[in-house]
Amino acid sequence: MKKLVVRISVIGLLLLLGALFGVQQMNEQLGISQPEPLVVLSQQKEKQIQSNKGNALVQKQQNELVQKKQTVEEVGRFNFFSDMGNAIADGMNYGSRAVLSQIMSFVDNVLNGEKTNAE
């Protein structure tokens, strides 16, 4: 049994790697993606570029947060999936309670020997 699992795992891994290799080869042949050459910078230039990028990134993030906050205030908070989940949960709760009350009233009538008004 162990041999079968190992063989199936190895075959699956080989198929996965083969598919990934094939996709990479086709992308390179069609010119969809070309590998980017590595750029080697001196340490000073690298620090300067990082500090400029860091400042710009922080400023950009702050602007995005302010815009998102304004949008939330205008539109209001709304999460479709959360609301849908709550509605489904409420419906299931109501349905299960109705079914259980019907079952319990039937059992109560049978155990107590009460007869319905139809007779």
Residue frames as a rotation matrix with the C-alpha (Angstrom) as fourth column:
MET 1
0.570 0.822 0.000 0.00
0.822 -0.570 0.000 0.00
0.000 0.000 -1.000 0.00
LYS 2
0.427 -0.490 -0.760 2.85
0.161 -0.786 0.597 2.38
-0.890 -0.377 -0.257 0.85
LYS 3
-0.623 -0.700 0.349 4.50
0.432 0.064 0.900 1.68
-0.652 0.711 0.263 -2.48
LEU 4
-0.099 0.690 0.717 1.29
0.983 -0.046 0.180 2.54
0.157 0.723 -0.673 -4.32
VAL 5
0.810 0.402 -0.427 0.93
0.508 -0.845 0.167 5.85
-0.294 -0.352 -0.889 -2.49
VAL 6
0.032 -0.887 -0.460 4.57
0.089 -0.456 0.885 6.73
-0.995 -0.069 0.065 -3.12
ARG 7
-0.642 -0.266 0.719 4.29
0.682 0.229 0.694 5.87
-0.349 0.936 0.035 -6.81
ILE 8
0.304 0.843 0.444 1.11
0.932 -0.359 0.044 7.89
0.196 0.400 -0.895 -7.25
SER 9
0.732 -0.083 -0.676 2.68
0.288 -0.862 0.418 10.85
-0.617 -0.501 -0.607 -5.41
VAL 10
-0.344 -0.934 -0.095 5.82
0.208 -0.175 0.962 10.72
-0.916 0.311 0.254 -7.56
ILE 11
-0.481 0.239 0.844 3.80
0.877 0.148 0.458 10.48
-0.015 0.960 -0.280 -10.78
GLY 12
0.631 0.776 -0.024 1.59
0.776 -0.629 0.048 13.39
0.022 -0.049 -0.999 -9.68
LEU 13
0.446 -0.557 -0.701 4.61
0.141 -0.730 0.669 15.51
-0.884 -0.397 -0.247 -8.81
LEU 14
-0.616 -0.697 0.367 6.25
0.433 0.089 0.897 14.75
-0.658 0.712 0.247 -12.16
LEU 15
-0.089 0.676 0.732 3.06
0.979 -0.077 0.190 15.68
0.185 0.733 -0.655 -14.03
LEU 16
0.803 0.386 -0.454 2.78
0.512 -0.837 0.193 18.95
-0.306 -0.388 -0.870 -12.10
LEU 17
0.066 -0.868 -0.492 6.40
0.049 -0.490 0.871 19.90
-0.997 -0.082 0.011 -12.72
GLY 18
-0.617 -0.256 0.744 6.10
0.694 0.268 0.668 18.93
-0.371 0.929 0.012 -16.37
ALA 19
0.362 0.830 0.425 3.04
0.920 -0.392 -0.017 21.12
0.152 0.397 -0.905 -16.81
LEU 20
0.753 -0.131 -0.645 4.76
0.210 -0.881 0.425 24.07
-0.624 -0.455 -0.636 -15.13
PHE 21
-0.335 -0.942 0.003 7.87
0.195 -0.066 0.979 23.61
-0.922 0.329 0.206 -17.28
GLY 22
-0.400 0.259 0.879 5.76
0.912 0.214 0.351 23.40
-0.097 0.942 -0.322 -20.44
VAL 23
0.718 0.695 -0.025 3.87
0.694 -0.719 -0.042 26.57
-0.047 0.013 -0.999 -19.61
GLN 24
0.427 -0.643 -0.636 7.13
0.021 -0.696 0.718 28.41
-0.904 -0.320 -0.283 -18.94
GLN 25
-0.576 -0.677 0.458 8.62
0.445 0.211 0.871 27.23
-0.686 0.705 0.180 -22.24
MET 26
-0.027 0.644 0.764 5.55
0.992 -0.078 0.101 28.30
0.124 0.761 -0.637 -24.22
ASN 27
0.822 0.315 -0.475 5.52
0.431 -0.889 0.157 31.72
-0.373 -0.334 -0.866 -22.53
GLU 28
0.016 -0.908 -0.418 9.15
-0.012 -0.418 0.908 32.27
-1.000 -0.010 -0.018 -23.45
GLN 29
-0.633 -0.259 0.729 8.67
0.655 0.324 0.683 31.11
-0.413 0.910 -0.035 -27.05
LEU 30
0.218 0.811 0.542 5.60
0.948 -0.308 0.080 33.25
0.232 0.497 -0.836 -27.59
GLY 31
-0.616 -0.564 0.550 7.29
0.426 -0.826 -0.370 36.24
0.663 0.006 0.749 -26.00
ILE 32
0.496 0.865 0.082 4.62
0.334 -0.277 0.901 36.64
0.801 -0.419 -0.426 -23.35
SER 33
0.970 -0.229 0.083 7.10
-0.166 -0.371 0.914 36.81
-0.178 -0.900 -0.398 -20.50
GLN 34
0.410 -0.911 -0.051 10.79
0.121 0.110 -0.986 37.47
0.904 0.399 0.156 -20.70
PRO 35
0.455 -0.304 -0.837 13.08
0.890 0.191 0.414 37.05
0.034 -0.933 0.357 -17.71
GLU 36
0.936 -0.113 0.333 14.24
-0.104 -0.994 -0.044 40.40
0.336 0.006 -0.942 -16.39
PRO 37
0.080 -0.975 -0.207 17.98
0.414 0.221 -0.883 40.88
0.907 -0.015 0.421 -15.98
LEU 38
0.527 0.015 -0.850 19.27
0.847 -0.093 0.523 41.53
-0.071 -0.996 -0.061 -12.48
VAL 39
0.524 -0.328 0.786 20.39
0.060 -0.907 -0.418 45.07
0.850 0.266 -0.455 -11.78
VAL 40
0.192 -0.555 -0.810 23.35
0.971 0.226 0.076 45.52
0.141 -0.801 0.582 -9.43
LEU 41
0.670 0.087 0.737 23.47
0.074 -0.996 0.050 48.92
0.738 0.021 -0.674 -7.73
SER 42
-0.554 -0.832 0.030 26.01
0.137 -0.126 -0.982 50.39
0.821 -0.541 0.184 -5.42
GLN 43
-0.382 0.393 -0.836 25.06
0.912 0.308 -0.271 50.57
0.151 -0.866 -0.476 -1.76
GLN 44
-0.795 0.067 -0.603 24.68
0.180 -0.923 -0.340 54.35
-0.579 -0.379 0.722 -1.67
LYS 45
-0.794 0.528 -0.302 22.45
-0.527 -0.351 0.774 54.45
0.303 0.773 0.557 -4.72
GLU 46
-0.463 0.619 -0.634 20.43
0.402 0.784 0.473 51.58
0.790 -0.036 -0.612 -3.34
LYS 47
-0.537 0.232 -0.811 19.90
0.804 -0.152 -0.575 53.35
-0.257 -0.961 -0.105 0.01
GLN 48
-0.859 0.185 -0.477 18.92
-0.235 -0.971 0.046 56.57
-0.454 0.151 0.878 -1.75
ILE 49
-0.673 0.630 -0.388 16.44
-0.359 0.180 0.916 54.77
0.646 0.756 0.105 -4.01
GLN 50
-0.424 0.511 -0.747 14.96
0.718 0.693 0.066 52.89
0.551 -0.509 -0.661 -1.06
SER 51
-0.670 0.176 -0.721 14.51
0.520 -0.582 -0.625 56.06
-0.530 -0.794 0.298 0.99
ASN 52
-0.832 0.381 -0.404 12.82
-0.540 -0.722 0.431 57.81
-0.127 0.577 0.807 -1.95
LYS 53
-0.522 0.649 -0.554 10.58
-0.064 0.618 0.783 54.81
0.851 0.444 -0.281 -2.55
GLY 54
-0.563 0.273 -0.780 9.83
0.805 0.397 -0.442 54.54
0.189 -0.877 -0.443 1.16
ASN 55
-0.796 0.250 -0.552 8.76
0.051 -0.880 -0.472 58.18
-0.603 -0.404 0.688 1.42
ALA 56
-0.697 0.541 -0.470 6.66
-0.680 -0.291 0.673 57.97
0.228 0.789 0.571 -1.71
LEU 57
-0.548 0.474 -0.689 5.10
0.251 0.879 0.405 54.69
0.798 0.050 -0.601 -0.57
VAL 58
-0.676 0.280 -0.682 4.20
0.700 -0.046 -0.713 56.07
-0.231 -0.959 -0.165 2.86
GLN 59
-0.771 0.372 -0.517 2.65
-0.364 -0.924 -0.121 59.17
-0.522 0.095 0.848 1.29
LYS 60
-0.640 0.524 -0.563 0.72
-0.517 0.249 0.819 57.06
0.569 0.815 0.112 -1.22
GLN 61
-0.583 0.411 -0.700 -0.59
0.599 0.800 -0.029 54.74
0.549 -0.436 -0.713 1.51
GLN 62
-0.733 0.310 -0.605 -1.74
0.396 -0.529 -0.751 57.68
-0.553 -0.790 0.265 3.61
ASN 63
-0.718 0.475 -0.509 -3.57
-0.673 -0.662 0.332 59.18
-0.179 0.580 0.794 0.64
GLU 64
-0.591 0.493 -0.639 -5.24
-0.143 0.715 0.685 55.85
0.794 0.496 -0.352 -0.11
LEU 65
-0.661 0.329 -0.675 -6.35
0.740 0.434 -0.513 55.46
0.124 -0.839 -0.530 3.51
VAL 66
-0.749 0.388 -0.536 -7.86
-0.081 -0.858 -0.507 58.93
-0.657 -0.336 0.675 3.56
GLN 67
-0.628 0.522 -0.578 -9.72
-0.741 -0.171 0.650 58.26
0.240 0.836 0.494 0.30
LYS 68
-0.593 0.401 -0.698 -11.00
0.252 0.916 0.312 54.90
0.764 0.009 -0.645 1.56
LYS 69
-0.748 0.305 -0.589 -12.16
0.595 -0.084 -0.799 56.46
-0.293 -0.949 -0.118 4.81
GLN 70
-0.693 0.503 -0.517 -14.07
-0.527 -0.842 -0.113 59.14
-0.492 0.194 0.848 2.92
THR 71
-0.589 0.463 -0.662 -15.63
-0.515 0.416 0.749 56.52
0.622 0.783 -0.007 0.65
VAL 72
-0.663 0.331 -0.671 -16.74
0.596 0.776 -0.207 54.43
0.452 -0.538 -0.712 3.64
GLU 73
-0.754 0.383 -0.534 -18.27
0.246 -0.589 -0.770 57.48
-0.609 -0.712 0.350 5.30
GLU 74
-0.627 0.518 -0.581 -20.17
-0.761 -0.568 0.315 58.36
-0.167 0.640 0.750 2.11
VAL 75
-0.361 0.460 -0.812 -21.40
-0.491 0.646 0.584 54.89
0.793 0.609 -0.008 1.21
GLY 76
0.415 0.418 0.808 -21.57
-0.906 0.270 0.325 53.28
-0.082 -0.867 0.491 4.62
ARG 77
-0.663 -0.687 0.297 -20.20
-0.676 0.720 0.156 49.94
-0.321 -0.098 -0.942 5.59
PHE 78
0.559 0.821 -0.116 -21.65
-0.774 0.466 -0.429 47.14
-0.298 0.329 0.896 3.54
ASN 79
-0.697 -0.711 0.089 -20.42
-0.643 0.675 0.362 43.61
-0.318 0.195 -0.928 3.18
PHE 80
0.005 0.768 -0.640 -22.59
-0.930 0.239 0.279 41.62
0.367 0.594 0.716 0.79
PHE 81
-0.234 -0.147 -0.961 -21.34
-0.106 0.986 -0.125 38.21
0.966 0.073 -0.247 1.84
SER 82
-0.990 -0.108 -0.087 -21.69
0.080 0.068 -0.995 38.95
0.113 -0.992 -0.059 5.54
ASP 83
-0.480 0.877 0.005 -25.25
-0.802 -0.436 -0.408 40.17
-0.356 -0.200 0.913 5.08
MET 84
0.064 0.472 -0.880 -26.08
-0.762 0.592 0.263 37.19
0.645 0.653 0.397 2.88
GLY 85
-0.625 -0.378 -0.683 -24.66
0.110 0.823 -0.557 34.82
0.773 -0.423 -0.473 5.51
ASN 86
-0.941 0.314 0.127 -26.70
-0.216 -0.268 -0.939 36.47
-0.261 -0.911 0.320 8.24
ALA 87
-0.152 0.936 -0.317 -29.88
-0.986 -0.165 -0.015 36.21
-0.066 0.310 0.948 6.18
ILE 88
-0.041 0.079 -0.996 -29.26
-0.413 0.907 0.089 32.53
0.910 0.415 -0.004 5.43
ALA 89
-0.875 -0.336 -0.349 -28.47
0.168 0.466 -0.869 31.81
0.455 -0.818 -0.351 9.09
ASP 90
-0.721 0.672 0.171 -31.65
-0.575 -0.442 -0.688 33.57
-0.386 -0.595 0.705 10.24
GLY 91
0.067 0.763 -0.643 -33.72
-0.951 0.243 0.189 31.64
0.300 0.599 0.742 7.70
MET 92
-0.288 -0.249 -0.925 -32.20
-0.096 0.968 -0.231 28.32
0.953 0.022 -0.303 8.70
ASN 93
-0.997 -0.068 0.022 -32.76
-0.022 0.012 -1.000 29.14
0.068 -0.998 -0.014 12.38
TYR 94
-0.378 0.926 0.002 -36.41
-0.868 -0.354 -0.348 30.00
-0.321 -0.133 0.938 11.74
GLY 95
0.133 0.427 -0.894 -36.93
-0.772 0.610 0.176 26.88
0.621 0.667 0.411 9.61
SER 96
-0.574 -0.411 -0.708 -35.30
0.063 0.840 -0.539 24.51
0.817 -0.354 -0.456 12.07
ARG 97
-0.940 0.279 0.196 -37.29
-0.260 -0.214 -0.941 25.97
-0.221 -0.936 0.274 14.97
ALA 98
-0.093 0.959 -0.269 -40.54
-0.993 -0.108 -0.041 25.54
-0.068 0.263 0.962 13.02
VAL 99
0.037 0.046 -0.998 -39.73
-0.431 0.902 0.025 21.91
0.902 0.429 0.053 12.19
LEU 100
-0.833 -0.411 -0.370 -38.68
0.140 0.492 -0.860 21.14
0.535 -0.768 -0.352 15.76
SER 101
-0.725 0.630 0.281 -41.83
-0.605 -0.386 -0.696 22.72
-0.330 -0.674 0.661 17.21
GLN 102
0.170 0.785 -0.596 -43.97
-0.926 0.334 0.176 20.60
0.338 0.522 0.783 14.86
ILE 103
-0.214 -0.331 -0.919 -42.10
-0.081 0.944 -0.321 17.45
0.973 0.006 -0.229 15.87
MET 104
-0.980 -0.198 -0.008 -42.33
0.000 0.042 -0.999 18.28
0.198 -0.979 -0.041 19.57
SER 105
-0.389 0.907 0.163 -46.05
-0.887 -0.321 -0.333 19.04
-0.249 -0.274 0.929 19.40
PHE 106
0.220 0.425 -0.878 -46.63
-0.664 0.725 0.184 15.72
0.715 0.542 0.441 17.58
VAL 107
-0.530 -0.498 -0.686 -44.62
0.161 0.735 -0.658 13.81
0.832 -0.460 -0.310 20.20
ASP 108
-0.932 0.224 0.284 -46.45
-0.351 -0.371 -0.860 15.63
-0.087 -0.901 0.424 23.01
ASN 109
-0.028 0.984 -0.178 -49.82
-0.998 -0.017 0.061 14.74
0.057 0.179 0.982 21.50
VAL 110
0.141 0.037 -0.989 -48.83
-0.327 0.945 -0.012 11.09
0.934 0.325 0.146 21.07
LEU 111
-0.745 -0.528 -0.408 -47.38
0.187 0.422 -0.887 10.72
0.640 -0.737 -0.215 24.57
ASN 112
-0.895 0.415 0.162 -50.23
-0.345 -0.418 -0.840 12.50
-0.281 -0.808 0.518 26.35
GLY 113
-0.687 0.643 0.339 -52.92
0.690 0.723 0.027 10.87
-0.228 0.252 -0.940 24.28
GLU 114
-0.280 0.595 -0.754 -54.51
-0.132 -0.801 -0.583 14.15
-0.951 -0.064 0.303 23.34
LYS 115
-0.135 0.343 0.930 -56.72
0.900 0.434 -0.030 14.01
-0.414 0.833 -0.367 20.34
THR 116
-0.972 -0.214 0.100 -57.04
0.235 -0.839 0.490 16.67
-0.021 0.500 0.866 17.70
ASN 117
-0.502 0.816 -0.287 -60.22
-0.354 -0.497 -0.792 18.71
-0.789 -0.296 0.539 17.26
ALA 118
-0.630 0.222 -0.744 -60.92
-0.751 0.071 0.656 17.02
0.199 0.972 0.122 13.91
GLU 119
-0.840 0.281 -0.464 -62.57
0.258 0.959 0.115 14.03
0.477 -0.023 -0.878 15.63
